[in-house]
Amino acid sequence: MNLTKKALSQALKELMTHIPFEKITINDVTNTAGVSRNTFYYHFSDINELLEWTYDNEIVNGLETYEDLETWKDGLLSVLNYTEENRKFCLNTFHSINRDRLEIFLYDITYGMLVSIMDQTYDETILKKDLKIQIADFYGRAIVSQVIHWLTTRLEEPKDQLIARVERVTKGTIELIIQNH
């Protein structure tokens, strides 16, 4: 991993613990990271790209191993752990004009997991591809809403209860959709 990108990412996260994202400048990030402005632009075109890279690098890239029926709960737990450990960073993203970046980050994770699980569980004769996509889209968005609600309510619900609720609702509903389709 590129140490400079990591340093810039950590600087952004540190700044976001006490400064709203919109007020953070590239100079703030480079001063905190101890690098030049030119160095920043060598790696990123703007601060939004750095934010996106941070999420991708810290959580998304490690989730490919959790996209099956046996491990998806571990993947969701990993996302919840990251959200909990980086609560100020995630909340600052959520409360900024970049709110959609947090939602897209979470949606991409949940959508990918749902499609992968359905691909492994149901063959094309039982569950057609277009229906899988519709289900993954709907429940991906629903899970994102649940995770964001959990984040904004100070992480009050225990993680295992949230995961169990997501599993109950999605699994039961997918089977019901198959029966009635």
LUMDREN-441219 format. One record per residue: residue number from 0; x, y, z of N, C-alpha, C in turn; residue in one letter. Coordinates in steps of 0.2 Angstrom, whole numbers, always signed. Example, Ala and Ser with C-alpha at 12.3 -4.5 7.8 and 13.67 -1.06 7.14 Angstrom:
<atoms>
+-----+-------+-------+-------+-------+-------+-------+-------+-------+-------+---------+
! num !   nxx !   nyy !   nzz !  caxx !  cayy !  cazz !   cxx !   cyy !   czz ! residuo !
+-----+-------+-------+-------+-------+-------+-------+-------+-------+-------+---------+
!   0 !   +66 !   -28 !   +39 !   +62 !   -22 !   +39 !   +66 !   -16 !   +39 !       A !
!   1 !   +64 !   -11 !   +35 !   +68 !    -5 !   +36 !   +64 !    +0 !   +39 !       S !
+-----+-------+-------+-------+-------+-------+-------+-------+-------+-------+---------+
</atoms>
This chain:
<atoms>
+-----+-------+-------+-------+-------+-------+-------+-------+-------+-------+---------+
! num !   nxx !   nyy !   nzz !  caxx !  cayy !  cazz !   cxx !   cyy !   czz ! residuo !
+-----+-------+-------+-------+-------+-------+-------+-------+-------+-------+---------+
!   0 !    +4 !    -6 !    +0 !    +0 !    +0 !    +0 !    +4 !    +6 !    +0 !       M !
!   1 !    +2 !   +11 !    -3 !    +6 !   +17 !    -4 !    +6 !   +21 !    +3 !       N !
!   2 !   +11 !   +22 !    +6 !   +12 !   +25 !   +12 !    +9 !   +33 !   +12 !       L !
!   3 !   +11 !   +36 !    +6 !    +8 !   +43 !    +6 !    +1 !   +43 !    +6 !       T !
!   4 !    -2 !   +39 !    +2 !   -10 !   +39 !    +2 !   -12 !   +38 !    +8 !       K !
!   5 !    -9 !   +33 !   +12 !   -12 !   +31 !   +19 !   -11 !   +37 !   +23 !       K !
!   6 !    -5 !   +40 !   +23 !    -4 !   +46 !   +27 !    -9 !   +52 !   +26 !       A !
!   7 !   -11 !   +53 !   +19 !   -16 !   +58 !   +18 !   -23 !   +56 !   +20 !       L !
!   8 !   -24 !   +49 !   +20 !   -31 !   +47 !   +22 !   -31 !   +47 !   +30 !       S !
!   9 !   -26 !   +46 !   +33 !   -26 !   +46 !   +40 !   -27 !   +54 !   +43 !       Q !
!  10 !   -24 !   +58 !   +39 !   -24 !   +65 !   +40 !   -31 !   +68 !   +39 !       A !
!  11 !   -35 !   +65 !   +34 !   -42 !   +67 !   +33 !   -46 !   +65 !   +38 !       L !
!  12 !   -45 !   +58 !   +40 !   -49 !   +55 !   +46 !   -48 !   +59 !   +52 !       K !
!  13 !   -42 !   +61 !   +54 !   -40 !   +65 !   +60 !   -44 !   +72 !   +60 !       E !
!  14 !   -43 !   +75 !   +54 !   -46 !   +82 !   +54 !   -54 !   +81 !   +54 !       L !
!  15 !   -57 !   +76 !   +51 !   -64 !   +75 !   +52 !   -67 !   +73 !   +58 !       M !
!  16 !   -63 !   +72 !   +63 !   -65 !   +71 !   +70 !   -67 !   +77 !   +73 !       T !
!  17 !   -65 !   +83 !   +71 !   -67 !   +89 !   +74 !   -68 !   +95 !   +69 !       H !
!  18 !   -68 !   +94 !   +63 !   -69 !   +99 !   +58 !   -74 !   +96 !   +53 !       I !
!  19 !   -80 !  +100 !   +51 !   -84 !   +97 !   +46 !   -81 !   +96 !   +39 !       P !
!  20 !   -82 !   +91 !   +35 !   -79 !   +89 !   +29 !   -79 !   +95 !   +24 !       F !
!  21 !   -84 !   +99 !   +24 !   -84 !  +105 !   +19 !   -79 !  +110 !   +21 !       E !
!  22 !   -77 !  +110 !   +27 !   -72 !  +116 !   +29 !   -65 !  +113 !   +29 !       K !
!  23 !   -64 !  +107 !   +27 !   -57 !  +104 !   +27 !   -54 !  +106 !   +20 !       I !
!  24 !   -48 !  +109 !   +20 !   -45 !  +111 !   +14 !   -39 !  +106 !   +12 !       T !
!  25 !   -37 !  +106 !    +6 !   -31 !  +102 !    +4 !   -25 !  +104 !    +8 !       I !
!  26 !   -24 !  +110 !    +9 !   -19 !  +113 !   +14 !   -19 !  +110 !   +21 !       N !
!  27 !   -25 !  +109 !   +23 !   -26 !  +106 !   +30 !   -24 !   +99 !   +30 !       D !
!  28 !   -26 !   +95 !   +25 !   -24 !   +88 !   +24 !   -16 !   +88 !   +23 !       V !
!  29 !   -13 !   +92 !   +19 !    -6 !   +91 !   +18 !    -2 !   +93 !   +24 !       T !
!  30 !    -4 !   +98 !   +27 !    -1 !  +100 !   +33 !    -1 !   +95 !   +38 !       N !
!  31 !    -7 !   +92 !   +39 !    -7 !   +87 !   +45 !    -3 !   +81 !   +43 !       T !
!  32 !    -3 !   +79 !   +36 !    +0 !   +73 !   +34 !    +8 !   +74 !   +33 !       A !
!  33 !   +10 !   +81 !   +33 !   +17 !   +83 !   +32 !   +20 !   +81 !   +25 !       G !
!  34 !   +15 !   +83 !   +20 !   +17 !   +82 !   +13 !   +16 !   +89 !   +10 !       V !
!  35 !   +18 !   +89 !    +4 !   +17 !   +95 !    +0 !   +10 !   +95 !    -4 !       S !
!  36 !    +8 !  +100 !    -6 !    +2 !  +101 !   -10 !    +2 !   +97 !   -17 !       R !
!  37 !    +8 !   +98 !   -20 !   +10 !   +94 !   -26 !    +9 !   +86 !   -25 !       N !
!  38 !   +12 !   +84 !   -19 !   +11 !   +77 !   -17 !    +4 !   +75 !   -17 !       T !
!  39 !    +0 !   +79 !   -14 !    -7 !   +77 !   -14 !   -10 !   +76 !   -21 !       F !
!  40 !    -9 !   +81 !   -25 !   -11 !   +81 !   -32 !    -8 !   +75 !   -36 !       Y !
!  41 !    -3 !   +73 !   -34 !    +0 !   +67 !   -38 !    -4 !   +61 !   -36 !       Y !
!  42 !    -7 !   +60 !   -31 !   -11 !   +54 !   -29 !   -18 !   +55 !   -30 !       H !
!  43 !   -21 !   +61 !   -29 !   -28 !   +62 !   -29 !   -30 !   +69 !   -33 !       F !
!  44 !   -36 !   +69 !   -36 !   -37 !   +75 !   -40 !   -41 !   +80 !   -35 !       S !
!  45 !   -44 !   +78 !   -30 !   -47 !   +82 !   -25 !   -49 !   +79 !   -19 !       D !
!  46 !   -51 !   +82 !   -14 !   -52 !   +79 !    -7 !   -58 !   +74 !    -7 !       I !
!  47 !   -63 !   +75 !   -12 !   -68 !   +70 !   -13 !   -65 !   +63 !   -15 !       N !
!  48 !   -60 !   +63 !   -19 !   -57 !   +57 !   -21 !   -53 !   +53 !   -16 !       E !
!  49 !   -50 !   +58 !   -11 !   -47 !   +55 !    -5 !   -52 !   +52 !    -1 !       L !
!  50 !   -57 !   +55 !    +0 !   -63 !   +52 !    +5 !   -65 !   +45 !    +2 !       L !
!  51 !   -66 !   +45 !    -4 !   -68 !   +39 !    -8 !   -63 !   +33 !    -7 !       E !
!  52 !   -57 !   +35 !    -8 !   -51 !   +31 !    -8 !   -51 !   +28 !    +0 !       W !
!  53 !   -52 !   +32 !    +4 !   -51 !   +30 !   +11 !   -56 !   +25 !   +13 !       T !
!  54 !   -63 !   +26 !   +11 !   -68 !   +20 !   +12 !   -66 !   +14 !    +8 !       Y !
!  55 !   -64 !   +15 !    +2 !   -63 !    +9 !    -2 !   -57 !    +5 !    +1 !       D !
!  56 !   -51 !    +9 !    +3 !   -45 !    +5 !    +5 !   -46 !    +2 !   +12 !       N !
!  57 !   -50 !    +6 !   +16 !   -51 !    +3 !   +23 !   -56 !    -2 !   +24 !       E !
!  58 !   -61 !    -3 !   +20 !   -66 !    -8 !   +21 !   -68 !   -12 !   +15 !       I !
!  59 !   -69 !    -8 !   +10 !   -72 !   -12 !    +4 !   -68 !   -17 !    +1 !       V !
!  60 !   -61 !   -15 !    +0 !   -57 !   -20 !    -3 !   -56 !   -27 !    +1 !       N !
!  61 !   -57 !   -27 !    +7 !   -57 !   -33 !   +11 !   -63 !   -37 !   +12 !       G !
!  62 !   -68 !   -35 !    +9 !   -75 !   -38 !   +10 !   -76 !   -44 !    +5 !       L !
!  63 !   -72 !   -44 !    +0 !   -73 !   -50 !    -5 !   -74 !   -56 !    -2 !       E !
!  64 !   -70 !   -58 !    +3 !   -70 !   -64 !    +6 !   -77 !   -66 !   +10 !       T !
!  65 !   -81 !   -61 !   +11 !   -87 !   -62 !   +14 !   -94 !   -62 !   +10 !       Y !
!  66 !   -93 !   -63 !    +4 !   -99 !   -63 !    -1 !  -101 !   -70 !    -2 !       E !
!  67 !  -102 !   -74 !    +3 !  -106 !   -81 !    +2 !  -110 !   -82 !    +8 !       D !
!  68 !  -114 !   -87 !    +8 !  -119 !   -89 !   +13 !  -116 !   -90 !   +20 !       L !
!  69 !  -110 !   -93 !   +20 !  -107 !   -94 !   +27 !  -104 !   -88 !   +30 !       E !
!  70 !  -102 !   -83 !   +26 !   -98 !   -78 !   +29 !  -101 !   -71 !   +29 !       T !
!  71 !  -107 !   -70 !   +25 !  -109 !   -63 !   +24 !  -111 !   -60 !   +31 !       W !
!  72 !  -113 !   -64 !   +36 !  -114 !   -60 !   +43 !  -107 !   -57 !   +45 !       K !
!  73 !  -102 !   -61 !   +44 !   -95 !   -58 !   +46 !   -93 !   -52 !   +42 !       D !
!  74 !   -95 !   -52 !   +36 !   -94 !   -46 !   +32 !   -98 !   -40 !   +35 !       G !
!  75 !  -104 !   -41 !   +36 !  -109 !   -36 !   +39 !  -106 !   -34 !   +46 !       L !
!  76 !  -104 !   -38 !   +50 !  -101 !   -37 !   +56 !   -94 !   -32 !   +55 !       L !
!  77 !   -90 !   -34 !   +50 !   -84 !   -30 !   +49 !   -86 !   -23 !   +47 !       S !
!  78 !   -91 !   -22 !   +43 !   -94 !   -15 !   +41 !   -96 !   -12 !   +48 !       V !
!  79 !  -100 !   -15 !   +52 !  -102 !   -12 !   +58 !   -97 !   -10 !   +63 !       L !
!  80 !   -92 !   -15 !   +63 !   -86 !   -13 !   +67 !   -82 !    -7 !   +65 !       N !
!  81 !   -81 !    -7 !   +58 !   -78 !    -1 !   +55 !   -82 !    +5 !   +57 !       Y !
!  82 !   -88 !    +5 !   +56 !   -93 !   +11 !   +57 !   -92 !   +13 !   +64 !       T !
!  83 !   -92 !    +8 !   +69 !   -92 !   +10 !   +76 !   -85 !   +13 !   +78 !       E !
!  84 !   -79 !   +10 !   +75 !   -73 !   +12 !   +77 !   -71 !   +19 !   +74 !       E !
!  85 !   -75 !   +20 !   +68 !   -74 !   +27 !   +65 !   -80 !   +31 !   +65 !       N !
!  86 !   -83 !   +31 !   +70 !   -90 !   +34 !   +71 !   -90 !   +41 !   +69 !       R !
!  87 !   -85 !   +45 !   +71 !   -85 !   +52 !   +70 !   -84 !   +54 !   +62 !       K !
!  88 !   -79 !   +50 !   +60 !   -78 !   +50 !   +53 !   -84 !   +49 !   +48 !       F !
!  89 !   -87 !   +43 !   +50 !   -93 !   +41 !   +46 !   -99 !   +46 !   +47 !       C !
!  90 !  -100 !   +49 !   +53 !  -105 !   +54 !   +55 !  -104 !   +60 !   +51 !       L !
!  91 !   -97 !   +62 !   +51 !   -95 !   +68 !   +48 !   -97 !   +68 !   +40 !       N !
!  92 !   -95 !   +62 !   +37 !   -97 !   +61 !   +30 !  -104 !   +61 !   +29 !       T !
!  93 !  -108 !   +58 !   +34 !  -115 !   +57 !   +33 !  -118 !   +64 !   +33 !       F !
!  94 !  -116 !   +69 !   +38 !  -119 !   +75 !   +39 !  -116 !   +81 !   +34 !       H !
!  95 !  -111 !   +78 !   +29 !  -108 !   +83 !   +24 !  -112 !   +83 !   +18 !       S !
!  96 !  -110 !   +87 !   +13 !  -113 !   +86 !    +6 !  -111 !   +80 !    +3 !       I !
!  97 !  -106 !   +76 !    +6 !  -104 !   +70 !    +3 !  -108 !   +64 !    +6 !       N !
!  98 !  -114 !   +65 !    +9 !  -118 !   +60 !   +12 !  -119 !   +54 !    +8 !       R !
!  99 !  -120 !   +56 !    +1 !  -121 !   +50 !    -4 !  -115 !   +46 !    -4 !       D !
! 100 !  -109 !   +48 !    -3 !  -103 !   +44 !    -3 !  -103 !   +38 !    +2 !       R !
! 101 !  -105 !   +40 !    +8 !  -106 !   +35 !   +14 !  -112 !   +30 !   +11 !       L !
! 102 !  -117 !   +32 !    +9 !  -123 !   +28 !    +7 !  -121 !   +24 !    +1 !       E !
! 103 !  -117 !   +26 !    -4 !  -115 !   +22 !   -10 !  -110 !   +17 !    -7 !       I !
! 104 !  -105 !   +19 !    -3 !  -100 !   +14 !    +0 !  -104 !    +8 !    +4 !       F !
! 105 !  -109 !   +10 !    +8 !  -113 !    +5 !   +11 !  -117 !    +1 !    +6 !       L !
! 106 !  -120 !    +4 !    +1 !  -124 !    +1 !    -4 !  -120 !    -4 !    -8 !       Y !
! 107 !  -115 !    -2 !   -10 !  -110 !    -6 !   -14 !  -109 !   -13 !   -11 !       D !
! 108 !  -107 !   -12 !    -4 !  -105 !   -18 !    +0 !  -111 !   -23 !    +0 !       I !
! 109 !  -117 !   -20 !    +3 !  -123 !   -24 !    +4 !  -126 !   -27 !    -3 !       T !
! 110 !  -126 !   -23 !    -8 !  -129 !   -26 !   -14 !  -124 !   -32 !   -17 !       Y !
! 111 !  -118 !   -31 !   -17 !  -113 !   -36 !   -19 !  -114 !   -42 !   -15 !       G !
! 112 !  -114 !   -42 !    -8 !  -115 !   -47 !    -4 !  -122 !   -51 !    -6 !       M !
! 113 !  -127 !   -47 !    -6 !  -134 !   -50 !    -8 !  -134 !   -54 !   -14 !       L !
! 114 !  -131 !   -51 !   -20 !  -131 !   -54 !   -26 !  -127 !   -61 !   -26 !       V !
! 115 !  -121 !   -60 !   -23 !  -117 !   -66 !   -22 !  -120 !   -72 !   -18 !       S !
! 116 !  -123 !   -70 !   -13 !  -127 !   -75 !    -9 !  -133 !   -78 !   -13 !       I !
! 117 !  -136 !   -74 !   -16 !  -142 !   -77 !   -20 !  -139 !   -81 !   -26 !       M !
! 118 !  -134 !   -79 !   -29 !  -130 !   -83 !   -34 !  -128 !   -90 !   -32 !       D !
! 119 !  -126 !   -90 !   -26 !  -124 !   -96 !   -23 !  -129 !  -101 !   -20 !       Q !
! 120 !  -135 !   -98 !   -19 !  -140 !  -101 !   -15 !  -146 !  -104 !   -20 !       T !
! 121 !  -147 !   -99 !   -25 !  -152 !  -101 !   -30 !  -150 !  -101 !   -37 !       Y !
! 122 !  -151 !  -106 !   -41 !  -149 !  -106 !   -48 !  -154 !  -102 !   -52 !       D !
! 123 !  -152 !  -101 !   -58 !  -156 !   -96 !   -63 !  -163 !   -99 !   -64 !       E !
! 124 !  -164 !  -106 !   -63 !  -171 !  -108 !   -64 !  -176 !  -107 !   -59 !       T !
! 125 !  -173 !  -106 !   -53 !  -177 !  -104 !   -47 !  -178 !   -97 !   -46 !       I !
! 126 !  -172 !   -93 !   -47 !  -172 !   -86 !   -46 !  -169 !   -82 !   -52 !       L !
! 127 !  -173 !   -79 !   -56 !  -170 !   -76 !   -62 !  -165 !   -70 !   -60 !       K !
! 128 !  -161 !   -69 !   -65 !  -156 !   -64 !   -64 !  -159 !   -57 !   -62 !       K !
! 129 !  -164 !   -55 !   -66 !  -167 !   -48 !   -66 !  -170 !   -48 !   -59 !       D !
! 130 !  -173 !   -53 !   -56 !  -177 !   -53 !   -50 !  -171 !   -53 !   -44 !       L !
! 131 !  -166 !   -56 !   -45 !  -160 !   -56 !   -40 !  -158 !   -48 !   -40 !       K !
! 132 !  -157 !   -45 !   -45 !  -155 !   -38 !   -45 !  -160 !   -34 !   -42 !       I !
! 133 !  -166 !   -35 !   -43 !  -172 !   -31 !   -40 !  -171 !   -32 !   -32 !       Q !
! 134 !  -171 !   -38 !   -30 !  -171 !   -40 !   -23 !  -164 !   -37 !   -20 !       I !
! 135 !  -159 !   -37 !   -23 !  -152 !   -35 !   -20 !  -153 !   -27 !   -20 !       A !
! 136 !  -156 !   -24 !   -25 !  -156 !   -17 !   -25 !  -161 !   -15 !   -19 !       D !
! 137 !  -167 !   -18 !   -18 !  -171 !   -16 !   -13 !  -168 !   -17 !    -6 !       F !
! 138 !  -166 !   -23 !    -5 !  -163 !   -25 !    +2 !  -157 !   -21 !    +3 !       Y !
! 139 !  -153 !   -20 !    -2 !  -147 !   -16 !    -1 !  -148 !    -9 !    +1 !       G !
! 140 !  -153 !    -6 !    -1 !  -155 !    +1 !    +1 !  -158 !    +0 !    +8 !       R !
! 141 !  -162 !    -5 !    +9 !  -165 !    -6 !   +16 !  -160 !    -7 !   +21 !       A !
! 142 !  -155 !   -11 !   +20 !  -149 !   -12 !   +25 !  -145 !    -6 !   +26 !       I !
! 143 !  -144 !    -2 !   +20 !  -140 !    +4 !   +21 !  -144 !    +9 !   +26 !       V !
! 144 !  -151 !    +9 !   +25 !  -155 !   +13 !   +30 !  -154 !   +11 !   +37 !       S !
! 145 !  -154 !    +5 !   +38 !  -154 !    +2 !   +45 !  -147 !    +3 !   +48 !       Q !
! 146 !  -141 !    +3 !   +44 !  -135 !    +4 !   +46 !  -134 !   +12 !   +48 !       V !
! 147 !  -137 !   +16 !   +44 !  -136 !   +23 !   +45 !  -140 !   +25 !   +51 !       I !
! 148 !  -146 !   +22 !   +52 !  -150 !   +23 !   +58 !  -146 !   +21 !   +64 !       H !
! 149 !  -143 !   +15 !   +63 !  -139 !   +13 !   +69 !  -133 !   +18 !   +71 !       W !
! 150 !  -130 !   +20 !   +65 !  -125 !   +25 !   +66 !  -127 !   +32 !   +70 !       L !
! 151 !  -133 !   +34 !   +67 !  -135 !   +41 !   +70 !  -139 !   +40 !   +77 !       T !
! 152 !  -140 !   +34 !   +79 !  -143 !   +33 !   +85 !  -138 !   +31 !   +91 !       T !
! 153 !  -132 !   +33 !   +89 !  -127 !   +32 !   +94 !  -125 !   +24 !   +95 !       R !
! 154 !  -127 !   +20 !   +90 !  -125 !   +13 !   +90 !  -128 !    +9 !   +96 !       L !
! 155 !  -134 !   +11 !   +97 !  -138 !    +9 !  +103 !  -140 !    +1 !  +102 !       E !
! 156 !  -142 !    -1 !   +97 !  -144 !    -8 !   +96 !  -137 !   -12 !   +95 !       E !
! 157 !  -137 !   -18 !   +99 !  -131 !   -22 !   +98 !  -130 !   -25 !   +91 !       P !
! 158 !  -124 !   -25 !   +89 !  -123 !   -27 !   +82 !  -126 !   -34 !   +80 !       K !
! 159 !  -125 !   -38 !   +85 !  -128 !   -45 !   +83 !  -135 !   -45 !   +82 !       D !
! 160 !  -139 !   -41 !   +86 !  -146 !   -40 !   +85 !  -148 !   -37 !   +78 !       Q !
! 161 !  -144 !   -32 !   +76 !  -145 !   -29 !   +70 !  -144 !   -34 !   +64 !       L !
! 162 !  -139 !   -38 !   +65 !  -137 !   -43 !   +59 !  -142 !   -48 !   +59 !       I !
! 163 !  -145 !   -51 !   +65 !  -150 !   -56 !   +65 !  -156 !   -53 !   +62 !       A !
! 164 !  -158 !   -47 !   +63 !  -164 !   -44 !   +60 !  -163 !   -43 !   +53 !       R !
! 165 !  -158 !   -41 !   +50 !  -157 !   -41 !   +43 !  -157 !   -48 !   +40 !       V !
! 166 !  -154 !   -53 !   +43 !  -155 !   -60 !   +41 !  -162 !   -62 !   +41 !       E !
! 167 !  -166 !   -61 !   +46 !  -173 !   -63 !   +47 !  -177 !   -60 !   +41 !       R !
! 168 !  -176 !   -54 !   +40 !  -181 !   -51 !   +35 !  -179 !   -52 !   +28 !       V !
! 169 !  -172 !   -52 !   +26 !  -170 !   -54 !   +20 !  -171 !   -61 !   +18 !       T !
! 170 !  -169 !   -66 !   +22 !  -170 !   -73 !   +20 !  -177 !   -75 !   +19 !       K !
! 171 !  -181 !   -73 !   +24 !  -188 !   -75 !   +24 !  -192 !   -72 !   +18 !       G !
! 172 !  -190 !   -66 !   +16 !  -193 !   -62 !   +11 !  -191 !   -65 !    +4 !       T !
! 173 !  -185 !   -66 !    +3 !  -182 !   -69 !    -3 !  -186 !   -76 !    -4 !       I !
! 174 !  -187 !   -80 !    +1 !  -190 !   -86 !    +0 !  -197 !   -85 !    -2 !       E !
! 175 !  -201 !   -80 !    +1 !  -208 !   -79 !    +0 !  -208 !   -76 !    -8 !       L !
! 176 !  -204 !   -72 !   -10 !  -204 !   -70 !   -17 !  -203 !   -76 !   -22 !       I !
! 177 !  -199 !   -80 !   -20 !  -198 !   -86 !   -25 !  -204 !   -90 !   -25 !       I !
! 178 !  -208 !   -91 !   -19 !  -214 !   -95 !   -19 !  -219 !   -92 !   -23 !       Q !
! 179 !  -220 !   -85 !   -23 !  -225 !   -81 !   -26 !  -224 !   -79 !   -33 !       N !
! 180 !  -218 !   -80 !   -35 !  -216 !   -77 !   -42 !  -217 !   -82 !   -47 !       H !
+-----+-------+-------+-------+-------+-------+-------+-------+-------+-------+---------+
</atoms>
